[in-house]
């Protein structure tokens, strides 16, 4: 017998008006099974599963809709669906990661950062510190003006003995600090980078330039002492120190 969607929908609405949630679910389930593209009914079914306390079934419905919207690049609609899932599964790292990526694609930095931090925290709790650092790196790239995140990332790399990555993060933070006039903190970050990689060209140059801006160019000479200065390195120095 042919499926009569209108008839089933009418029955579902009748059960719903009578407060018979499980009976309504059964009818809506029929519609979804016979019309996979009916996202409105699928969303209604998810809401009813949630009301009935069947969280996993509700999540499955909402995830189907969210993935459909993501595939179609309807990112704001996908975000709305993942937020419904988030209410059912708070601080779930998988959902948080999907939300973070969607928020980032929309330029919603604050929301993306909050979700990425949930993911990073989950990796830390599972002892996967390197993956946590990868997420922290994403946060730092997402918000380049946030020097505190970049410094935290650098410290994390130090703990993992990732010297080159740590030095690079310190230099990036120092460069931003220098631009904002926080010269003492910039020098501290450049110093940390040079302790890790004594001949790090960007760190060396940044430190010298910061000393010049501070009016302490004479102190810059001390930076050069432990470094073997080849001719090509000297050519890279600021004019005031040649």
C-alpha positions as CSV (number, residue, x, y, z in Angstrom):
1,X,0.0,0.0,0.0
2,X,1.3,3.4,-0.9
3,X,2.5,5.6,1.9
4,X,0.1,8.5,2.5
5,X,2.2,11.2,4.1
6,X,-0.7,13.6,4.7
7,X,-2.7,11.0,6.5
8,X,0.3,10.0,8.7
9,X,1.1,13.6,9.4
10,X,-2.5,14.3,10.5
11,X,-2.4,11.3,12.9
12,X,0.9,12.5,14.3
13,X,-0.5,16.0,15.0
14,X,-3.6,14.5,16.6
15,X,-1.5,12.4,19.0
16,X,0.7,15.4,19.7
17,X,-2.3,17.6,20.6
18,X,-3.4,14.8,23.0
19,X,0.0,14.7,24.7
20,X,0.7,11.2,23.4
21,X,4.4,11.8,22.7
22,X,5.4,8.2,22.0
23,X,2.5,7.6,19.6
24,X,3.3,10.9,17.8
25,X,7.0,9.8,17.6
26,X,5.9,6.5,15.9
27,X,4.0,8.5,13.2
28,X,6.7,11.0,12.6
29,X,9.2,8.2,12.3
30,X,7.2,6.8,9.5
31,X,7.3,10.1,7.6
32,X,11.1,10.4,8.1
33,X,11.7,6.8,7.0
34,X,9.7,7.4,3.8
35,X,11.0,10.9,3.1
36,X,14.6,11.4,4.0
37,X,14.6,15.0,2.7
38,X,11.9,16.2,5.1
39,X,14.2,18.0,7.5
40,X,11.3,19.8,9.2
41,X,9.7,16.5,10.3
42,X,13.1,15.2,11.2
43,X,13.7,18.2,13.4
44,X,10.3,17.7,15.0
45,X,11.0,14.1,15.6
46,X,14.3,15.1,17.3
47,X,12.5,17.5,19.6
48,X,10.0,14.8,20.5
49,X,12.7,12.3,21.3
50,X,14.3,14.9,23.6
51,X,11.0,15.5,25.4
52,X,10.6,11.8,25.8
53,X,14.1,11.6,27.4
54,X,15.5,9.6,24.4
55,X,18.6,11.8,24.0
56,X,20.6,9.5,21.7
57,X,17.7,9.3,19.3
58,X,17.3,13.0,19.4
59,X,21.0,13.6,18.8
60,X,20.9,11.2,15.8
61,X,18.1,13.3,14.2
62,X,19.8,16.6,14.8
63,X,23.1,15.4,13.6
64,X,21.6,14.3,10.3
65,X,20.2,17.8,9.8
66,X,23.4,19.5,10.9
67,X,25.5,17.4,8.5
68,X,23.2,18.2,5.7
69,X,23.4,21.9,6.3
70,X,27.2,21.7,6.7
71,X,27.5,19.9,3.4
72,X,25.4,22.6,1.7
73,X,27.5,25.3,3.5
74,X,24.5,26.7,5.3
75,X,26.8,27.2,8.3
76,X,24.5,29.3,10.5
77,X,21.7,26.6,10.2
78,X,24.3,23.9,11.0
79,X,25.4,25.9,14.0
80,X,21.8,26.1,15.2
81,X,21.4,22.3,15.0
82,X,24.7,21.6,16.7
83,X,23.7,23.9,19.5
84,X,20.6,21.8,20.0
85,X,22.9,18.8,20.3
86,X,25.2,20.7,22.7
87,X,22.3,21.2,25.1
88,X,21.7,17.4,25.1
89,X,25.5,16.6,25.3
90,X,27.2,19.5,27.1
91,X,30.9,19.9,26.6
92,X,31.1,16.9,24.2
93,X,34.5,17.4,22.4
94,X,33.3,16.0,19.1
95,X,30.4,18.4,18.9
96,X,32.5,21.2,20.3
97,X,35.1,20.7,17.5
98,X,32.4,20.8,14.8
99,X,30.9,24.0,16.4
100,X,34.4,25.6,16.6
101,X,35.1,25.0,13.0
102,X,31.7,26.4,11.9
103,X,32.1,29.4,14.2
104,X,35.6,30.0,12.8
105,X,34.3,29.9,9.2
106,X,31.8,32.6,10.1
107,X,34.5,34.8,11.8
108,X,32.9,34.3,15.2
109,X,36.2,34.3,17.1
110,X,34.9,34.4,20.7
111,X,32.5,31.5,20.1
112,X,35.0,29.5,18.2
113,X,37.7,30.0,20.9
114,X,35.2,28.8,23.6
115,X,34.5,25.6,21.7
116,X,38.1,24.9,20.9
117,X,39.0,25.2,24.6
118,X,36.5,22.5,25.3
119,X,38.3,20.3,22.8
120,X,41.8,21.2,24.1
121,X,40.6,20.4,27.7
122,X,39.4,17.0,26.6
123,X,42.7,16.1,24.9
124,X,44.6,17.2,28.1
125,X,42.3,15.0,30.3
126,X,43.1,12.1,28.0
127,X,46.8,12.8,28.2
128,X,47.1,13.7,24.6
129,X,49.0,17.0,25.1
130,X,50.3,17.3,21.5
131,X,46.8,17.3,20.1
132,X,45.8,19.8,22.8
133,X,48.6,22.0,21.6
134,X,47.4,21.7,18.0
135,X,44.0,23.0,19.1
136,X,45.7,25.8,21.1
137,X,47.6,26.7,17.9
138,X,44.3,27.0,16.0
139,X,43.0,29.4,18.7
140,X,46.2,31.4,18.5
141,X,45.9,31.6,14.7
142,X,42.2,32.5,14.9
143,X,43.0,35.4,17.3
144,X,46.4,36.7,16.4
145,X,46.2,39.7,18.7
146,X,45.8,37.4,21.7
147,X,49.3,37.3,22.9
148,X,48.4,35.4,26.1
149,X,47.2,32.4,24.1
150,X,50.3,32.5,22.0
151,X,52.5,32.6,25.1
152,X,50.5,29.7,26.7
153,X,51.1,27.8,23.4
154,X,54.8,28.5,23.6
155,X,55.0,27.2,27.2
156,X,53.1,24.1,26.2
157,X,55.6,23.4,23.4
158,X,58.5,23.9,26.0
159,X,56.9,21.2,28.2
160,X,56.7,18.8,25.2
161,X,60.4,19.6,24.3
162,X,59.3,21.1,21.0
163,X,62.0,23.7,20.9
164,X,61.6,25.1,17.4
165,X,57.8,25.3,17.8
166,X,58.2,27.0,21.2
167,X,60.7,29.5,19.9
168,X,58.5,30.4,17.0
169,X,55.5,30.9,19.3
170,X,57.5,33.1,21.6
171,X,58.7,35.2,18.6
172,X,55.2,35.7,17.3
173,X,53.9,36.8,20.7
174,X,56.9,39.1,21.2
175,X,56.4,40.7,17.8
176,X,52.8,41.5,18.8
177,X,53.8,42.8,22.2
178,X,56.4,45.0,20.5
179,X,53.7,46.4,18.2
180,X,51.5,47.3,21.1
181,X,54.3,49.0,23.0
182,X,54.8,46.3,25.7
183,X,58.6,46.4,25.1
184,X,59.7,44.8,28.3
185,X,57.4,41.8,27.8
186,X,58.5,41.6,24.2
187,X,62.1,41.4,25.3
188,X,61.2,38.7,27.8
189,X,59.5,36.6,25.1
190,X,62.4,37.1,22.6
191,X,64.9,36.1,25.4
192,X,62.9,32.8,26.0
193,X,63.1,32.1,22.2
194,X,66.8,32.7,22.1
195,X,67.4,30.4,25.1
196,X,65.8,27.7,23.1
197,X,67.4,28.5,19.7
198,X,70.4,30.8,20.4
199,X,70.8,31.7,16.7
200,X,67.1,32.2,15.9
201,X,67.3,35.0,13.3
202,X,63.8,36.4,13.9
203,X,64.2,36.4,17.7
204,X,67.6,38.0,17.4
205,X,66.5,40.7,15.1
206,X,63.3,41.4,17.1
207,X,65.2,41.7,20.3
208,X,67.7,44.2,18.7
209,X,64.9,46.2,17.2
210,X,63.1,46.3,20.6
211,X,66.2,47.5,22.3
212,X,66.5,50.3,19.8
213,X,62.9,51.4,20.3
214,X,63.5,51.4,24.1
215,X,66.6,53.5,23.7
216,X,68.8,50.7,25.1
217,X,70.7,49.9,21.9
218,X,73.9,49.5,23.9
219,X,72.4,46.5,25.7
220,X,71.9,44.8,22.3
221,X,75.6,44.2,22.0
222,X,75.3,41.6,24.9
223,X,72.8,39.7,22.7
224,X,75.4,39.3,20.0
225,X,78.2,37.9,22.2
226,X,77.0,34.3,22.3
227,X,76.2,34.3,18.6
228,X,78.7,33.7,15.9
229,X,78.0,36.6,13.5
230,X,78.6,35.7,9.9
231,X,78.7,38.4,7.3
232,X,75.3,37.5,5.9
233,X,73.9,37.8,9.4
234,X,75.4,41.2,10.0
235,X,73.7,42.4,6.8
236,X,70.4,41.6,8.3
237,X,70.9,43.8,11.4
238,X,69.2,47.1,11.9
239,X,71.1,50.1,10.5
240,X,71.8,51.4,14.0
241,X,73.8,48.3,14.9
242,X,75.9,47.8,11.8
